[in-house]
Amino acid sequence: MAGKPRTSPRTVKAGPAVFDVDALAKEAKGEPFRFKLGGTVFKLPPSNELDWQDAQDLEQGNLTSAFRGMLGDKQYEKFVAHRLDIARLQKLVTAYMAHQGLEPGESEASPSS
C-alpha cells in the first residue's frame, strides 16, 4: 500500500552556535606552582588558569601587577612583606615559566611570530 509518505519528527532550526567560555573552566587543570619565601609557601596558578591580564602583565615584565593578580590579595600582602632582590625575583619568574613549559617572554596566549 502506497499511502502517505512518512514524515520525520519536526526539526527545530538551530540558531548560531555559541562558544561556551564558561565550560572551558571545567577542562583539565594544570598543577599550580608552589614556592617558598621567608618560610611561607605561596601558590601561583597554572598558566591555563591565568587571567589574560595577568598573563599580559607577566609577559610585559609588569611584575607588581602580575604577582598581585596571580597571588590574590591575601597572598600578595604576605609576599611583598618579604625583601626580594631582583636576581631572586628573576629566578622565581624563570622557574615559574619553566614549570609551565614556557620560556621567559613567551605565553600560551601569545601568537607565534
C-alpha positions in Angstrom: 0.0 0.0 0.0 1.4 3.3 -1.1 0.0 5.6 1.5 1.2 9.0 2.6 4.9 9.4 2.9 6.1 9.2 6.5 7.3 12.5 7.9 10.2 12.8 10.3 9.7 14.4 13.7 9.6 18.2 13.5 13.1 19.6 13.2 13.8 22.8 15.1 16.0 25.1 13.2 19.2 25.7 15.2 20.4 29.2 15.8 24.0 30.3 15.5 26.5 28.2 17.5 27.5 29.6 20.9 31.1 29.1 22.1 30.7 28.4 25.8 33.7 30.0 27.5 32.2 29.1 30.9 32.5 25.4 30.0 36.3 25.8 29.5 36.8 26.3 33.2 35.7 22.7 33.7 38.5 21.3 31.5 41.5 19.6 32.9 43.6 21.9 35.1 47.4 22.1 35.3 49.4 21.9 38.5 49.9 25.1 40.5 53.5 26.3 41.0 54.4 26.4 44.7 57.4 28.3 46.1 58.7 29.2 49.5 59.8 32.7 50.6 60.6 33.7 54.2 59.2 30.3 55.4 55.8 30.9 53.7 54.6 28.7 50.9 53.0 30.6 48.0 51.0 29.2 45.1 50.8 30.6 41.6 48.1 29.3 39.2 48.9 27.0 36.2 49.2 29.0 33.0 46.0 27.7 31.6 44.2 29.3 34.6 45.9 32.7 34.4 43.7 35.7 33.9 44.6 37.1 30.5 45.6 40.5 32.0 47.9 38.8 34.5 49.5 36.8 31.6 50.0 40.0 29.7 51.5 41.8 32.7 53.9 38.9 33.2 54.9 38.8 29.6 55.5 42.6 29.5 57.5 42.5 32.7 54.9 44.3 34.9 55.7 42.0 37.8 54.0 44.0 40.5 50.6 43.8 38.7 51.2 40.2 37.6 52.1 38.9 41.0 49.2 40.9 42.6 46.8 39.2 40.2 48.3 35.8 40.3 48.6 35.6 44.1 45.4 37.3 45.1 45.2 40.0 47.8 46.0 37.9 50.9 49.0 36.1 49.4 50.3 39.2 47.8 50.4 41.2 51.0 52.4 38.4 52.6 54.6 38.2 49.5 55.5 41.9 49.4 56.3 41.8 53.2 59.5 40.0 52.3 62.5 41.6 50.8 63.3 40.1 47.5 66.2 41.2 45.3 65.7 41.4 41.5 68.1 38.4 40.9 66.0 36.1 43.0 62.8 37.5 41.6 64.0 36.8 38.1 64.9 33.2 39.0 61.4 32.8 40.5 59.8 34.0 37.3 62.1 31.8 35.2 61.2 28.8 37.4 57.5 29.5 37.1 57.7 29.8 33.4 59.7 26.6 33.2 57.1 24.8 35.3 54.5 25.9 32.7 56.7 24.6 29.9 57.3 28.2 28.6 60.4 30.3 28.0 60.6 33.8 29.6 58.9 36.3 27.3 56.6 33.6 25.9 53.0 32.9 27.0 50.4 30.4 25.8 48.2 33.3 24.8 50.8 34.9 22.6 50.6 34.4 18.9 53.7 32.9 17.4 55.7 35.3 15.2 
